[in-house]
Amino acid sequence: MISKASVMYVRIAPRKVRYVIDLIRKKKVREAEGILSGSPRRAGEIISKLLAQAVDAAQKNSQVPAENLFISKVTADGGPSMRRFRAASMGRASLIKKRTSHIHLELDMTKAAQAAESAKPAKGAETKKAPAPAKAATGTKKAAAAKKPTKKLVGAK
């Protein structure tokens, strides 16, 4: 999973959302955007915004272009229902449930993009070069000290 986005408490029934998400599941991002832009259902606009949010997050956080992404998982779960009453016959009241949805969408890289990504070396891991052989120090203080013979102290044991 490269990126995920979710929207909660959307005032549309989950059953209506599922009609649209079944059309775009396991599709590439560009293909799904085309399907959603041509969808006559109200859920198409909601999911289109959610998809744009997930693509934007993938580009900013993982630096993955939209061409390499596909929709790996998308679900529409039921949220809380608002209960309203309508007048019925003989003085009764009938219950109306105004349903809400929680929509979750996950994007992942296509297999071709994953193979290309794994073939590249990592950014921080550069090939290490063999260290250059140490040059003989000439003209330095250490080299001069190494050339001087040490004097023996008289009377030292």
Residue frames relative to the residue before (quaternion, step in Angstrom):
aa qw qx qy qz dx dy dz
M 1.0000 0.0000 0.0000 0.0000 0.00 0.00 0.00
I 0.2470 -0.7813 0.5615 0.1153 3.53 -0.76 1.12
S 0.8073 -0.0486 0.0960 0.5802 3.54 0.89 -0.95
K 0.0172 -0.7871 0.6148 0.0475 3.54 -1.19 0.47
A 0.0771 -0.7695 0.6336 0.0224 3.50 -1.25 0.62
S 0.0240 -0.7965 0.6041 0.0136 3.55 -1.13 0.56
V 0.1494 -0.7442 0.6436 0.0984 3.48 -1.28 0.51
M 0.1860 -0.8096 0.5539 0.0557 3.54 -0.84 1.03
Y 0.8496 0.1995 -0.1519 0.4640 3.52 -1.30 0.52
V 0.2380 0.7635 -0.5580 0.2216 3.60 0.94 0.87
R 0.3922 -0.7507 0.4862 0.2150 3.58 -0.79 1.00
I 0.5220 0.5438 -0.4734 0.4558 3.53 0.50 1.31
A 0.5320 -0.6479 0.4361 0.3270 3.57 -0.98 0.77
P 0.5474 -0.6416 0.4189 0.3363 3.62 -0.96 0.79
R 0.5920 0.5795 -0.3693 0.4212 3.58 1.09 -0.60
K 0.6608 0.4986 -0.2991 0.4746 3.58 1.03 -0.78
V 0.6412 0.5135 -0.3214 0.4711 3.58 1.09 -0.69
R 0.6399 0.5599 -0.3292 0.4107 3.59 0.98 -0.81
Y 0.5690 0.5788 -0.3880 0.4367 3.60 1.13 -0.54
V 0.7099 0.4494 -0.2569 0.4776 3.57 0.97 -0.84
I 0.6945 0.4792 -0.3098 0.4383 3.60 0.83 -0.86
D 0.5728 0.5702 -0.3908 0.4405 3.60 1.17 -0.38
L 0.6248 0.5513 -0.3349 0.4399 3.60 1.16 -0.52
I 0.7853 0.3624 -0.1698 0.4724 3.60 1.00 -0.78
R 0.4500 0.7042 -0.4564 0.3054 3.62 1.20 -0.16
K 0.8493 0.1062 -0.1435 0.4969 3.59 -1.01 1.01
K 0.5033 0.6263 -0.4399 0.4010 3.61 1.17 0.51
K 0.5600 -0.5585 0.4758 0.3848 3.55 -1.27 0.35
V 0.6592 -0.5560 0.3386 0.3765 3.55 -1.16 0.63
R 0.6773 0.4920 -0.3030 0.4553 3.61 0.84 -0.93
E 0.6406 0.5158 -0.3146 0.4739 3.58 1.04 -0.77
A 0.6586 0.5063 -0.3012 0.4682 3.59 0.98 -0.85
E 0.6278 0.5299 -0.3401 0.4576 3.59 1.02 -0.74
G 0.6415 0.5211 -0.3155 0.4663 3.58 1.04 -0.75
I 0.6483 0.5117 -0.3111 0.4701 3.57 0.99 -0.86
L 0.6938 0.4853 -0.2802 0.4524 3.58 0.88 -0.93
S 0.6462 0.5179 -0.3368 0.4481 3.59 1.01 -0.70
G 0.7235 0.4176 -0.2450 0.4921 3.60 1.14 -0.55
S 0.5057 0.6675 -0.4186 0.3514 3.57 1.26 -0.05
P 0.3567 -0.7510 0.5100 0.2206 3.62 -0.85 0.89
R 0.5735 0.6205 -0.3751 0.3813 3.61 1.22 -0.24
R 0.5914 -0.6000 0.4201 0.3373 3.55 -1.17 0.68
A 0.6182 0.5596 -0.3433 0.4322 3.60 1.08 -0.67
G 0.5451 0.6355 -0.3930 0.3803 3.60 1.17 -0.47
E 0.6671 0.4951 -0.2996 0.4691 3.56 0.97 -0.81
I 0.6418 0.5255 -0.3188 0.4586 3.59 1.00 -0.82
I 0.6968 0.4594 -0.2704 0.4800 3.57 0.89 -0.95
S 0.5974 0.5631 -0.3582 0.4446 3.59 1.08 -0.64
K 0.6562 0.4909 -0.3037 0.4860 3.60 0.98 -0.81
L 0.6469 0.5228 -0.3106 0.4601 3.56 1.02 -0.82
L 0.6448 0.5141 -0.3080 0.4744 3.57 1.03 -0.82
A 0.6427 0.5169 -0.3212 0.4654 3.59 0.98 -0.81
Q 0.6306 0.5314 -0.3217 0.4653 3.58 1.06 -0.75
A 0.6773 0.4872 -0.2936 0.4665 3.60 0.92 -0.89
V 0.6402 0.5149 -0.3244 0.4687 3.60 1.01 -0.80
D 0.6453 0.5215 -0.3162 0.4599 3.57 0.96 -0.85
A 0.6488 0.5094 -0.3122 0.4713 3.59 0.99 -0.82
A 0.6481 0.5148 -0.3204 0.4608 3.60 0.99 -0.80
Q 0.6746 0.4908 -0.3014 0.4616 3.58 0.95 -0.81
K 0.7003 0.4639 -0.2796 0.4651 3.59 0.95 -0.79
N 0.7665 0.3962 -0.2088 0.4603 3.58 0.82 -0.97
S 0.8103 0.2650 -0.1257 0.5073 3.60 0.89 -0.88
Q 0.3387 -0.7661 0.4758 0.2684 3.61 1.31 -0.10
V 0.4063 0.6824 -0.4920 0.3567 3.58 0.95 0.91
P 0.3887 -0.7247 0.5048 0.2624 3.64 -0.72 0.94
A 0.6300 -0.5771 0.3773 0.3574 3.57 -1.18 0.63
E 0.5924 0.5897 -0.3706 0.4049 3.61 1.11 -0.53
N 0.7076 0.4574 -0.2531 0.4753 3.60 1.16 -0.55
L 0.6279 0.5605 -0.3248 0.4313 3.60 1.25 0.07
F 0.0267 -0.7613 0.6457 0.0518 3.53 -1.28 0.51
I 0.5429 -0.6154 0.4614 0.3370 3.55 -1.25 0.45
S 0.1856 -0.8249 0.5274 0.0836 3.57 -0.33 1.23
K 0.8072 -0.0022 0.0323 0.5893 3.58 1.04 -0.69
V 0.1152 0.7663 -0.6269 0.0810 3.56 -0.97 0.87
T 0.0155 0.8051 -0.5897 0.0625 3.56 -0.80 1.07
A 0.1521 -0.7411 0.6445 0.1107 3.52 -1.31 0.49
D 0.0518 -0.8057 0.5896 -0.0238 3.55 -0.45 1.23
G 0.5431 -0.6287 0.4526 0.3238 3.54 -1.19 0.51
G 0.2477 -0.7396 0.6090 0.1443 3.51 -1.11 0.79
P 0.7384 -0.3611 0.2744 0.4991 3.59 -1.17 -0.36
S 0.3262 -0.7361 0.5625 0.1881 3.56 -1.14 0.68
M 0.3299 -0.6991 0.5949 0.2203 3.54 -1.05 0.81
R 0.2339 -0.7850 0.5603 0.1228 3.57 -0.87 0.91
R 0.0217 -0.7819 0.6220 -0.0361 3.52 -0.85 1.08
F 0.2997 -0.7537 0.5575 0.1768 3.57 -1.17 0.49
R 0.1405 -0.7571 0.6349 0.0631 3.50 -1.17 0.75
A 0.5291 -0.6351 0.4573 0.3279 3.53 -1.03 0.73
A 0.1328 -0.7792 0.6104 0.0510 3.55 -0.99 0.92
S 0.7092 -0.4561 0.3166 0.4344 3.55 -1.26 0.06
M 0.8366 0.2158 -0.1810 0.4698 3.53 -1.31 0.48
G 0.7025 -0.5121 0.2707 0.4135 3.59 0.98 0.85
R 0.5066 0.6516 -0.4272 0.3692 3.58 1.19 0.19
A 0.2953 -0.7089 0.6028 0.2164 3.55 -1.37 0.13
S 0.1849 -0.7716 0.5973 0.1171 3.56 -0.95 0.87
L 0.4781 -0.6975 0.4758 0.2418 3.56 -1.11 0.80
I 0.0991 -0.7474 0.6541 0.0612 3.55 -1.05 0.84
K 0.1819 -0.7749 0.5973 0.0985 3.59 -0.85 0.99
K 0.1507 -0.7568 0.6312 0.0783 3.55 -0.77 1.07
R 0.2142 -0.8429 0.4881 0.0736 3.53 -0.15 1.36
T 0.1970 -0.7490 0.6205 0.1232 3.53 -1.27 0.56
S 0.2848 -0.7677 0.5590 0.1310 3.56 -1.27 0.46
H 0.1939 -0.6936 0.6753 0.1591 3.49 -1.37 0.47
I 0.0835 -0.8114 0.5784 0.0044 3.60 -0.56 1.18
H 0.0721 -0.7885 0.6108 -0.0040 3.57 -0.86 1.05
L 0.0354 -0.7994 0.5990 -0.0285 3.57 -0.93 0.96
E 0.0710 -0.7921 0.6059 0.0193 3.59 -0.95 0.92
L 0.1999 -0.7651 0.6039 0.0997 3.55 -1.07 0.83
D 0.0506 -0.7769 0.6273 0.0209 3.52 -1.19 0.66
M 0.5651 -0.5904 0.4452 0.3658 3.58 -1.26 0.28
T 0.5191 -0.6101 0.4917 0.3415 3.55 -1.18 0.61
K 0.6423 -0.5513 0.3639 0.3888 3.59 -1.17 0.51
A 0.6303 0.5324 -0.3371 0.4535 3.59 1.02 -0.73
A 0.6650 0.4925 -0.2966 0.4767 3.57 1.00 -0.83
Q 0.6289 0.5273 -0.3375 0.4610 3.60 1.06 -0.70
A 0.6476 0.5125 -0.3195 0.4647 3.58 1.01 -0.82
A 0.6624 0.4913 -0.3054 0.4761 3.58 0.97 -0.81
E 0.6438 0.5291 -0.3134 0.4554 3.58 1.03 -0.78
S 0.6883 0.4729 -0.2913 0.4667 3.59 0.95 -0.82
A 0.6161 0.5487 -0.3506 0.4432 3.61 1.16 -0.48
K 0.6297 0.5303 -0.3400 0.4545 3.59 1.12 -0.58
P 0.4550 -0.6366 0.5220 0.3395 3.59 -1.09 0.54
A 0.5901 -0.5787 0.4262 0.3678 3.54 -1.17 0.57
K 0.6279 -0.5734 0.3701 0.3740 3.58 -1.14 0.63
G 0.7385 0.4245 -0.2341 0.4688 3.59 0.84 -0.94
A 0.6774 0.4888 -0.2898 0.4672 3.59 1.14 -0.54
E 0.0028 -0.7876 0.6148 -0.0415 3.55 -0.19 1.28
T 0.5659 -0.5782 0.4450 0.3840 3.55 -1.18 0.44
K 0.3638 -0.7409 0.5245 0.2088 3.57 -0.85 0.99
K 0.3218 -0.7343 0.5699 0.1801 3.52 -0.97 0.92
A 0.5438 -0.5958 0.4714 0.3565 3.56 -1.17 0.60
P 0.4977 -0.6617 0.4533 0.3302 3.61 -0.89 0.80
A 0.5216 -0.6343 0.4751 0.3160 3.55 -1.08 0.76
P 0.5365 -0.6176 0.4443 0.3653 3.60 -1.02 0.65
A 0.5335 -0.6421 0.4504 0.3167 3.55 -1.08 0.80
K 0.3536 -0.7327 0.5448 0.2033 3.51 -0.92 0.97
A 0.5336 -0.6030 0.4788 0.3500 3.54 -1.17 0.59
A 0.3792 -0.7396 0.5118 0.2172 3.53 -0.76 1.05
T 0.0428 0.7833 -0.6176 0.0568 3.54 -0.60 1.14
G 0.8049 0.2687 -0.2064 0.4871 3.53 -0.95 0.84
T 0.5921 0.5442 -0.3948 0.4443 3.59 1.16 0.15
K 0.6627 -0.5140 0.3647 0.4045 3.52 -1.25 0.33
K 0.6507 0.5183 -0.3297 0.4465 3.57 0.96 -0.79
A 0.6543 0.5050 -0.3205 0.4628 3.57 0.98 -0.81
A 0.6469 0.5119 -0.3215 0.4650 3.57 1.02 -0.78
A 0.6517 0.5059 -0.3228 0.4638 3.57 1.00 -0.77
A 0.6405 0.5251 -0.3325 0.4510 3.57 1.05 -0.66
K 0.6760 0.5089 -0.2987 0.4413 3.62 1.07 -0.67
K 0.6308 0.5457 -0.3440 0.4312 3.60 1.09 -0.65
P 0.3830 -0.6922 0.5515 0.2648 3.54 -0.95 0.78
T 0.4294 -0.6959 0.5089 0.2692 3.54 -0.99 0.78
K 0.4046 -0.7001 0.5309 0.2536 3.56 -1.05 0.76
K 0.3589 -0.7024 0.5706 0.2285 3.48 -1.10 0.76
L 0.4103 -0.7055 0.5239 0.2440 3.47 -0.93 0.91
V 0.4386 -0.6959 0.5049 0.2616 3.51 -0.95 0.91
G 0.8111 0.2365 -0.2052 0.4940 3.54 -0.86 0.90
A 0.5247 0.6206 -0.4356 0.3870 3.61 1.21 0.08
K 0.2957 -0.7748 0.5338 0.1652 3.53 -0.95 0.75
